[in-house]
Amino acid sequence: MSKYKNIKWILKKQTDVGLKALWTYDDVKKEFTQIYKNYNSKLTIYTPEQLLDKISQIEEIETLK
């Protein structure tokens, strides 16, 4: 089972219903955060589609380790 199963499920559901959500991913802390209000950080902002692509990249890197 993928350790990213839950986040991928959430992102796919958001994509399916056309929800305009924004997310960040912290490479250091390995954390995903959905942006709600008053975003103030240096982390990259992702749409659900973009974050699904990012997770795929992370999974590929982790399988190479």
mmCIF file as gemmi writes it, N, C-alpha and C atoms, coordinates in Angstrom:
data_model
loop_
_atom_site.group_PDB
_atom_site.id
_atom_site.type_symbol
_atom_site.label_atom_id
_atom_site.label_alt_id
_atom_site.label_comp_id
_atom_site.label_asym_id
_atom_site.label_entity_id
_atom_site.label_seq_id
_atom_site.pdbx_PDB_ins_code
_atom_site.Cartn_x
_atom_site.Cartn_y
_atom_site.Cartn_z
_atom_site.occupancy
_atom_site.B_iso_or_equiv
_atom_site.pdbx_formal_charge
_atom_site.auth_seq_id
_atom_site.auth_asym_id
_atom_site.pdbx_PDB_model_num
ATOM 1 N N . MET Axp A 1 ? 0.83 -1.175 0 1 0 ? 1 A 1
ATOM 2 C CA . MET Axp A 1 ? 0 0 0 1 0 ? 1 A 1
ATOM 3 C C . MET Axp A 1 ? 0.88 1.245 0 1 0 ? 1 A 1
ATOM 4 N N . SER Axp A 2 ? 0.526 2.2 -0.797 1 0 ? 2 A 1
ATOM 5 C CA . SER Axp A 2 ? 1.273 3.446 -0.886 1 0 ? 2 A 1
ATOM 6 C C . SER Axp A 2 ? 1.06 4.285 0.372 1 0 ? 2 A 1
ATOM 7 N N . LYS Axp A 3 ? 2.127 4.851 0.886 1 0 ? 3 A 1
ATOM 8 C CA . LYS Axp A 3 ? 1.965 5.714 2.05 1 0 ? 3 A 1
ATOM 9 C C . LYS Axp A 3 ? 1.299 7.034 1.676 1 0 ? 3 A 1
ATOM 10 N N . TYR Axp A 4 ? 1.145 7.284 0.384 1 0 ? 4 A 1
ATOM 11 C CA . TYR Axp A 4 ? 0.487 8.494 -0.097 1 0 ? 4 A 1
ATOM 12 C C . TYR Axp A 4 ? -0.96 8.24 -0.518 1 0 ? 4 A 1
ATOM 13 N N . LYS Axp A 5 ? -1.499 7.089 -0.144 1 0 ? 5 A 1
ATOM 14 C CA . LYS Axp A 5 ? -2.834 6.694 -0.587 1 0 ? 5 A 1
ATOM 15 C C . LYS Axp A 5 ? -3.899 7.732 -0.198 1 0 ? 5 A 1
ATOM 16 N N . ASN Axp A 6 ? -3.895 8.176 1.049 1 0 ? 6 A 1
ATOM 17 C CA . ASN Axp A 6 ? -4.922 9.117 1.508 1 0 ? 6 A 1
ATOM 18 C C . ASN Axp A 6 ? -4.845 10.457 0.801 1 0 ? 6 A 1
ATOM 19 N N . ILE Axp A 7 ? -3.666 11.034 0.704 1 0 ? 7 A 1
ATOM 20 C CA . ILE Axp A 7 ? -3.535 12.336 0.063 1 0 ? 7 A 1
ATOM 21 C C . ILE Axp A 7 ? -3.888 12.233 -1.419 1 0 ? 7 A 1
ATOM 22 N N . LYS Axp A 8 ? -3.5 11.146 -2.06 1 0 ? 8 A 1
ATOM 23 C CA . LYS Axp A 8 ? -3.838 10.967 -3.469 1 0 ? 8 A 1
ATOM 24 C C . LYS Axp A 8 ? -5.348 10.847 -3.652 1 0 ? 8 A 1
ATOM 25 N N . TRP Axp A 9 ? -6.025 10.157 -2.732 1 0 ? 9 A 1
ATOM 26 C CA . TRP Axp A 9 ? -7.477 10.013 -2.793 1 0 ? 9 A 1
ATOM 27 C C . TRP Axp A 9 ? -8.142 11.38 -2.655 1 0 ? 9 A 1
ATOM 28 N N . ILE Axp A 10 ? -7.678 12.184 -1.679 1 0 ? 10 A 1
ATOM 29 C CA . ILE Axp A 10 ? -8.226 13.531 -1.469 1 0 ? 10 A 1
ATOM 30 C C . ILE Axp A 10 ? -8.037 14.385 -2.717 1 0 ? 10 A 1
ATOM 31 N N . LEU Axp A 11 ? -6.838 14.374 -3.27 1 0 ? 11 A 1
ATOM 32 C CA . LEU Axp A 11 ? -6.54 15.197 -4.45 1 0 ? 11 A 1
ATOM 33 C C . LEU Axp A 11 ? -7.368 14.767 -5.659 1 0 ? 11 A 1
ATOM 34 N N . LYS Axp A 12 ? -7.515 13.471 -5.846 1 0 ? 12 A 1
ATOM 35 C CA . LYS Axp A 12 ? -8.317 12.979 -6.974 1 0 ? 12 A 1
ATOM 36 C C . LYS Axp A 12 ? -9.772 13.388 -6.823 1 0 ? 12 A 1
ATOM 37 N N . LYS Axp A 13 ? -10.313 13.312 -5.598 1 0 ? 13 A 1
ATOM 38 C CA . LYS Axp A 13 ? -11.695 13.73 -5.358 1 0 ? 13 A 1
ATOM 39 C C . LYS Axp A 13 ? -11.856 15.222 -5.641 1 0 ? 13 A 1
ATOM 40 N N . GLN Axp A 14 ? -10.887 16.03 -5.202 1 0 ? 14 A 1
ATOM 41 C CA . GLN Axp A 14 ? -10.953 17.468 -5.469 1 0 ? 14 A 1
ATOM 42 C C . GLN Axp A 14 ? -10.922 17.734 -6.966 1 0 ? 14 A 1
ATOM 43 N N . THR Axp A 15 ? -10.091 17 -7.68 1 0 ? 15 A 1
ATOM 44 C CA . THR Axp A 15 ? -9.994 17.148 -9.129 1 0 ? 15 A 1
ATOM 45 C C . THR Axp A 15 ? -11.297 16.724 -9.799 1 0 ? 15 A 1
ATOM 46 N N . ASP Axp A 16 ? -11.869 15.605 -9.349 1 0 ? 16 A 1
ATOM 47 C CA . ASP Axp A 16 ? -13.106 15.09 -9.94 1 0 ? 16 A 1
ATOM 48 C C . ASP Axp A 16 ? -14.262 16.082 -9.842 1 0 ? 16 A 1
ATOM 49 N N . VAL Axp A 17 ? -14.363 16.788 -8.719 1 0 ? 17 A 1
ATOM 50 C CA . VAL Axp A 17 ? -15.471 17.733 -8.53 1 0 ? 17 A 1
ATOM 51 C C . VAL Axp A 17 ? -15.109 19.152 -8.953 1 0 ? 17 A 1
ATOM 52 N N . GLY Axp A 18 ? -13.879 19.348 -9.433 1 0 ? 18 A 1
ATOM 53 C CA . GLY Axp A 18 ? -13.454 20.657 -9.915 1 0 ? 18 A 1
ATOM 54 C C . GLY Axp A 18 ? -13.208 21.668 -8.811 1 0 ? 18 A 1
ATOM 55 N N . LEU Axp A 19 ? -12.892 21.191 -7.614 1 0 ? 19 A 1
ATOM 56 C CA . LEU Axp A 19 ? -12.62 22.078 -6.498 1 0 ? 19 A 1
ATOM 57 C C . LEU Axp A 19 ? -11.345 22.875 -6.762 1 0 ? 19 A 1
ATOM 58 N N . LYS Axp A 20 ? -11.411 24.152 -6.541 1 0 ? 20 A 1
ATOM 59 C CA . LYS Axp A 20 ? -10.255 25.031 -6.746 1 0 ? 20 A 1
ATOM 60 C C . LYS Axp A 20 ? -9.461 25.137 -5.449 1 0 ? 20 A 1
ATOM 61 N N . ALA Axp A 21 ? -8.738 24.093 -5.11 1 0 ? 21 A 1
ATOM 62 C CA . ALA Axp A 21 ? -7.941 24.051 -3.886 1 0 ? 21 A 1
ATOM 63 C C . ALA Axp A 21 ? -6.478 24.306 -4.207 1 0 ? 21 A 1
ATOM 64 N N . LEU Axp A 22 ? -5.754 24.793 -3.217 1 0 ? 22 A 1
ATOM 65 C CA . LEU Axp A 22 ? -4.314 25.004 -3.35 1 0 ? 22 A 1
ATOM 66 C C . LEU Axp A 22 ? -3.612 24.28 -2.205 1 0 ? 22 A 1
ATOM 67 N N . TRP Axp A 23 ? -2.456 23.727 -2.518 1 0 ? 23 A 1
ATOM 68 C CA . TRP Axp A 23 ? -1.692 22.917 -1.567 1 0 ? 23 A 1
ATOM 69 C C . TRP Axp A 23 ? -0.223 23.327 -1.561 1 0 ? 23 A 1
ATOM 70 N N . THR Axp A 24 ? 0.457 23.013 -0.464 1 0 ? 24 A 1
ATOM 71 C CA . THR Axp A 24 ? 1.913 23.124 -0.41 1 0 ? 24 A 1
ATOM 72 C C . THR Axp A 24 ? 2.474 21.763 -0.019 1 0 ? 24 A 1
ATOM 73 N N . TYR Axp A 25 ? 3.74 21.561 -0.344 1 0 ? 25 A 1
ATOM 74 C CA . TYR Axp A 25 ? 4.467 20.371 0.107 1 0 ? 25 A 1
ATOM 75 C C . TYR Axp A 25 ? 5.809 20.827 0.643 1 0 ? 25 A 1
ATOM 76 N N . ASP Axp A 26 ? 6.097 20.486 1.88 1 0 ? 26 A 1
ATOM 77 C CA . ASP Axp A 26 ? 7.359 20.83 2.517 1 0 ? 26 A 1
ATOM 78 C C . ASP Axp A 26 ? 8.31 19.647 2.34 1 0 ? 26 A 1
ATOM 79 N N . ASP Axp A 27 ? 9.331 19.84 1.492 1 0 ? 27 A 1
ATOM 80 C CA . ASP Axp A 27 ? 10.299 18.775 1.211 1 0 ? 27 A 1
ATOM 81 C C . ASP Axp A 27 ? 11.081 18.357 2.453 1 0 ? 27 A 1
ATOM 82 N N . VAL Axp A 28 ? 11.303 19.283 3.363 1 0 ? 28 A 1
ATOM 83 C CA . VAL Axp A 28 ? 12.092 18.984 4.558 1 0 ? 28 A 1
ATOM 84 C C . VAL Axp A 28 ? 11.266 18.2 5.568 1 0 ? 28 A 1
ATOM 85 N N . LYS Axp A 29 ? 10.069 18.684 5.869 1 0 ? 29 A 1
ATOM 86 C CA . LYS Axp A 29 ? 9.216 18.026 6.861 1 0 ? 29 A 1
ATOM 87 C C . LYS Axp A 29 ? 8.369 16.899 6.266 1 0 ? 29 A 1
ATOM 88 N N . LYS Axp A 30 ? 8.37 16.798 4.933 1 0 ? 30 A 1
ATOM 89 C CA . LYS Axp A 30 ? 7.567 15.779 4.239 1 0 ? 30 A 1
ATOM 90 C C . LYS Axp A 30 ? 6.082 15.91 4.593 1 0 ? 30 A 1
ATOM 91 N N . GLU Axp A 31 ? 5.584 17.165 4.545 1 0 ? 31 A 1
ATOM 92 C CA . GLU Axp A 31 ? 4.203 17.439 4.923 1 0 ? 31 A 1
ATOM 93 C C . GLU Axp A 31 ? 3.445 18.108 3.781 1 0 ? 31 A 1
ATOM 94 N N . PHE Axp A 32 ? 2.181 17.718 3.64 1 0 ? 32 A 1
ATOM 95 C CA . PHE Axp A 32 ? 1.264 18.346 2.7 1 0 ? 32 A 1
ATOM 96 C C . PHE Axp A 32 ? 0.331 19.251 3.499 1 0 ? 32 A 1
ATOM 97 N N . THR Axp A 33 ? 0.036 20.449 2.975 1 0 ? 33 A 1
ATOM 98 C CA . THR Axp A 33 ? -0.861 21.365 3.66 1 0 ? 33 A 1
ATOM 99 C C . THR Axp A 33 ? -1.786 22.011 2.641 1 0 ? 33 A 1
ATOM 100 N N . GLN Axp A 34 ? -3.09 21.926 2.903 1 0 ? 34 A 1
ATOM 101 C CA . GLN Axp A 34 ? -4.034 22.633 2.056 1 0 ? 34 A 1
ATOM 102 C C . GLN Axp A 34 ? -4.106 24.064 2.563 1 0 ? 34 A 1
ATOM 103 N N . ILE Axp A 35 ? -4.069 25.021 1.639 1 0 ? 35 A 1
ATOM 104 C CA . ILE Axp A 35 ? -4.083 26.432 2 1 0 ? 35 A 1
ATOM 105 C C . ILE Axp A 35 ? -5.524 26.877 2.201 1 0 ? 35 A 1
ATOM 106 N N . TYR Axp A 36 ? -5.779 27.484 3.341 1 0 ? 36 A 1
ATOM 107 C CA . TYR Axp A 36 ? -7.121 27.974 3.632 1 0 ? 36 A 1
ATOM 108 C C . TYR Axp A 36 ? -7.179 29.497 3.567 1 0 ? 36 A 1
ATOM 109 N N . LYS Axp A 37 ? -6.479 30.176 4.458 1 0 ? 37 A 1
ATOM 110 C CA . LYS Axp A 37 ? -6.52 31.642 4.518 1 0 ? 37 A 1
ATOM 111 C C . LYS Axp A 37 ? -5.123 32.166 4.812 1 0 ? 37 A 1
ATOM 112 N N . ASN Axp A 38 ? -4.899 33.385 4.388 1 0 ? 38 A 1
ATOM 113 C CA . ASN Axp A 38 ? -3.694 34.13 4.763 1 0 ? 38 A 1
ATOM 114 C C . ASN Axp A 38 ? -2.415 33.308 4.652 1 0 ? 38 A 1
ATOM 115 N N . TYR Axp A 39 ? -2.198 32.718 3.501 1 0 ? 39 A 1
ATOM 116 C CA . TYR Axp A 39 ? -0.985 31.936 3.266 1 0 ? 39 A 1
ATOM 117 C C . TYR Axp A 39 ? 0.228 32.84 3.373 1 0 ? 39 A 1
ATOM 118 N N . ASN Axp A 40 ? 1.211 32.434 4.162 1 0 ? 40 A 1
ATOM 119 C CA . ASN Axp A 40 ? 2.415 33.227 4.335 1 0 ? 40 A 1
ATOM 120 C C . ASN Axp A 40 ? 3.592 32.283 4.547 1 0 ? 40 A 1
ATOM 121 N N . SER Axp A 41 ? 4.137 31.794 3.438 1 0 ? 41 A 1
ATOM 122 C CA . SER Axp A 41 ? 5.244 30.851 3.532 1 0 ? 41 A 1
ATOM 123 C C . SER Axp A 41 ? 6.057 30.921 2.249 1 0 ? 41 A 1
ATOM 124 N N . LYS Axp A 42 ? 7.21 30.305 2.273 1 0 ? 42 A 1
ATOM 125 C CA . LYS Axp A 42 ? 8.057 30.264 1.087 1 0 ? 42 A 1
ATOM 126 C C . LYS Axp A 42 ? 7.884 28.961 0.316 1 0 ? 42 A 1
ATOM 127 N N . LEU Axp A 43 ? 6.928 28.116 0.736 1 0 ? 43 A 1
ATOM 128 C CA . LEU Axp A 43 ? 6.707 26.835 0.072 1 0 ? 43 A 1
ATOM 129 C C . LEU Axp A 43 ? 5.978 27.039 -1.25 1 0 ? 43 A 1
ATOM 130 N N . THR Axp A 44 ? 6.258 26.181 -2.212 1 0 ? 44 A 1
ATOM 131 C CA . THR Axp A 44 ? 5.595 26.216 -3.505 1 0 ? 44 A 1
ATOM 132 C C . THR Axp A 44 ? 4.126 25.863 -3.342 1 0 ? 44 A 1
ATOM 133 N N . ILE Axp A 45 ? 3.257 26.551 -4.083 1 0 ? 45 A 1
ATOM 134 C CA . ILE Axp A 45 ? 1.82 26.277 -4.056 1 0 ? 45 A 1
ATOM 135 C C . ILE Axp A 45 ? 1.481 25.381 -5.238 1 0 ? 45 A 1
ATOM 136 N N . TYR Axp A 46 ? 0.68 24.325 -4.985 1 0 ? 46 A 1
ATOM 137 C CA . TYR Axp A 46 ? 0.294 23.361 -6.011 1 0 ? 46 A 1
ATOM 138 C C . TYR Axp A 46 ? -1.224 23.279 -6.116 1 0 ? 46 A 1
ATOM 139 N N . THR Axp A 47 ? -1.722 23.06 -7.326 1 0 ? 47 A 1
ATOM 140 C CA . THR Axp A 47 ? -3.112 22.662 -7.502 1 0 ? 47 A 1
ATOM 141 C C . THR Axp A 47 ? -3.175 21.159 -7.222 1 0 ? 47 A 1
ATOM 142 N N . PRO Axp A 48 ? -4.383 20.593 -7.045 1 0 ? 48 A 1
ATOM 143 C CA . PRO Axp A 48 ? -4.449 19.142 -6.818 1 0 ? 48 A 1
ATOM 144 C C . PRO Axp A 48 ? -3.757 18.337 -7.927 1 0 ? 48 A 1
ATOM 145 N N . GLU Axp A 49 ? -3.936 18.746 -9.18 1 0 ? 49 A 1
ATOM 146 C CA . GLU Axp A 49 ? -3.306 18.031 -10.294 1 0 ? 49 A 1
ATOM 147 C C . GLU Axp A 49 ? -1.784 18.105 -10.208 1 0 ? 49 A 1
ATOM 148 N N . GLN Axp A 50 ? -1.282 19.291 -9.901 1 0 ? 50 A 1
ATOM 149 C CA . GLN Axp A 50 ? 0.165 19.472 -9.789 1 0 ? 50 A 1
ATOM 150 C C . GLN Axp A 50 ? 0.741 18.66 -8.63 1 0 ? 50 A 1
ATOM 151 N N . LEU Axp A 51 ? -0.003 18.601 -7.517 1 0 ? 51 A 1
ATOM 152 C CA . LEU Axp A 51 ? 0.5 17.866 -6.367 1 0 ? 51 A 1
ATOM 153 C C . LEU Axp A 51 ? 0.462 16.363 -6.609 1 0 ? 51 A 1
ATOM 154 N N . LEU Axp A 52 ? -0.51 15.88 -7.362 1 0 ? 52 A 1
ATOM 155 C CA . LEU Axp A 52 ? -0.504 14.468 -7.749 1 0 ? 52 A 1
ATOM 156 C C . LEU Axp A 52 ? 0.744 14.142 -8.56 1 0 ? 52 A 1
ATOM 157 N N . ASP Axp A 53 ? 1.127 15.039 -9.473 1 0 ? 53 A 1
ATOM 158 C CA . ASP Axp A 53 ? 2.358 14.853 -10.245 1 0 ? 53 A 1
ATOM 159 C C . ASP Axp A 53 ? 3.581 14.866 -9.332 1 0 ? 53 A 1
ATOM 160 N N . LYS Axp A 54 ? 3.593 15.79 -8.367 1 0 ? 54 A 1
ATOM 161 C CA . LYS Axp A 54 ? 4.712 15.887 -7.422 1 0 ? 54 A 1
ATOM 162 C C . LYS Axp A 54 ? 4.832 14.6 -6.603 1 0 ? 54 A 1
ATOM 163 N N . ILE Axp A 55 ? 3.701 14.056 -6.152 1 0 ? 55 A 1
ATOM 164 C CA . ILE Axp A 55 ? 3.721 12.81 -5.378 1 0 ? 55 A 1
ATOM 165 C C . ILE Axp A 55 ? 4.277 11.673 -6.224 1 0 ? 55 A 1
ATOM 166 N N . SER Axp A 56 ? 3.907 11.629 -7.491 1 0 ? 56 A 1
ATOM 167 C CA . SER Axp A 56 ? 4.453 10.598 -8.383 1 0 ? 56 A 1
ATOM 168 C C . SER Axp A 56 ? 5.973 10.711 -8.47 1 0 ? 56 A 1
ATOM 169 N N . GLN Axp A 57 ? 6.48 11.939 -8.558 1 0 ? 57 A 1
ATOM 170 C CA . GLN Axp A 57 ? 7.923 12.154 -8.595 1 0 ? 57 A 1
ATOM 171 C C . GLN Axp A 57 ? 8.57 11.691 -7.29 1 0 ? 57 A 1
ATOM 172 N N . ILE Axp A 58 ? 7.948 12.02 -6.157 1 0 ? 58 A 1
ATOM 173 C CA . ILE Axp A 58 ? 8.484 11.615 -4.85 1 0 ? 58 A 1
ATOM 174 C C . ILE Axp A 58 ? 8.518 10.096 -4.754 1 0 ? 58 A 1
ATOM 175 N N . GLU Axp A 59 ? 7.439 9.441 -5.173 1 0 ? 59 A 1
ATOM 176 C CA . GLU Axp A 59 ? 7.385 7.975 -5.12 1 0 ? 59 A 1
ATOM 177 C C . GLU Axp A 59 ? 8.456 7.345 -5.99 1 0 ? 59 A 1
ATOM 178 N N . GLU Axp A 60 ? 8.712 7.916 -7.166 1 0 ? 60 A 1
ATOM 179 C CA . GLU Axp A 60 ? 9.761 7.383 -8.047 1 0 ? 60 A 1
ATOM 180 C C . GLU Axp A 60 ? 11.128 7.49 -7.372 1 0 ? 60 A 1
ATOM 181 N N . ILE Axp A 61 ? 11.399 8.629 -6.75 1 0 ? 61 A 1
ATOM 182 C CA . ILE Axp A 61 ? 12.683 8.838 -6.075 1 0 ? 61 A 1
ATOM 183 C C . ILE Axp A 61 ? 12.823 7.862 -4.911 1 0 ? 61 A 1
ATOM 184 N N . GLU Axp A 62 ? 11.741 7.685 -4.152 1 0 ? 62 A 1
ATOM 185 C CA . GLU Axp A 62 ? 11.802 6.799 -2.991 1 0 ? 62 A 1
ATOM 186 C C . GLU Axp A 62 ? 12.015 5.333 -3.381 1 0 ? 62 A 1
ATOM 187 N N . THR Axp A 63 ? 11.52 4.934 -4.544 1 0 ? 63 A 1
ATOM 188 C CA . THR Axp A 63 ? 11.724 3.552 -4.973 1 0 ? 63 A 1
ATOM 189 C C . THR Axp A 63 ? 13.161 3.317 -5.427 1 0 ? 63 A 1
ATOM 190 N N . LEU Axp A 64 ? 13.86 4.388 -5.787 1 0 ? 64 A 1
ATOM 191 C CA . LEU Axp A 64 ? 15.26 4.262 -6.209 1 0 ? 64 A 1
ATOM 192 C C . LEU Axp A 64 ? 16.214 4.154 -5.03 1 0 ? 64 A 1
ATOM 193 N N . LYS Axp A 65 ? 15.749 4.508 -3.856 1 0 ? 65 A 1
ATOM 194 C CA . LYS Axp A 65 ? 16.626 4.495 -2.672 1 0 ? 65 A 1
ATOM 195 C C . LYS Axp A 65 ? 16.839 3.098 -2.153 1 0 ? 65 A 1
